[in-house]
Amino acid sequence: MKISKIICAAIASAMVLAFAGCAEKEKTTLVMATNAEFPPYEYREGDQIVGIDAEIAQAIADDLGLELVIEDMAFDSIIAAVQSGKADMGVAGMTIDEDRLKNVNFSTPYTTAAQVVIVKEGSEIASPADLVGKKIGVQLGTTGDIFAGDIADATVERFNKGFEAVQSLNQDKIDAVIIDREPAKVFVTQNEGLAILDEAYTIEEYAIAVAKDNTELLDQINASLAKLEESGKLEEIIGKYIKAE
Ligand code: ARG
């Protein structure tokens, strides 16, 4: 009697473990790493993170039947979060870049973007070529940071948030800011006396970063993005935040 009880208990607990094992493998969330300091792509509205990237990520999660979880962090922590599996994907207005491609894979691009130069109105800096020898503010770890580092004799001031670089320009502590065009437009409308140079610094493409070994998710994201593009939903999301000039 006793022995059969033990066997029964053993079988029962094995079943529980097997069941728990199955449940663990069934993924129900899609964790997005971002840096919500980047309007109109990701920013805070009350305690919500909203913007183009948040909506694209939500649409992908819906398509994959997963619950979207957004983790807000420093921009230069996103790649590491994706690599370590702390996040499933990085969606942060992230430019496809050679160096990043050594550490993560990128989805198909979902939009074209540009780095632009913000100056004070009436600045002697009239084109990107005039940045030589200047004090340039950037957000740490962004492509703006990388490009500023290539400008001859320039001093690069790195800020945790793009907005802080703009504030520093406003206070005449630096001569210019190199940052992505759409956030630049938002920051310039929030601060009087600033202007964006007509000539862009570079043209780039934004895509979603996924861990090198997670090609299954990469394929799923690409398939979802293709659907969003075909249905016109991608354009609709972007158009909601970026008004045509
Ligand atoms: N496009 C630039 C880059 O990839 C800047 C992105 C900054 N994004 C953000 N959410 N702060 O480096």
Residues whose N, C-alpha, C, O or C-beta is under 5 A from the ligand:
A	BS01	LIG	N35 E37 F38 F75 A92 G93 M94 T95 G141 T142 T143 D180
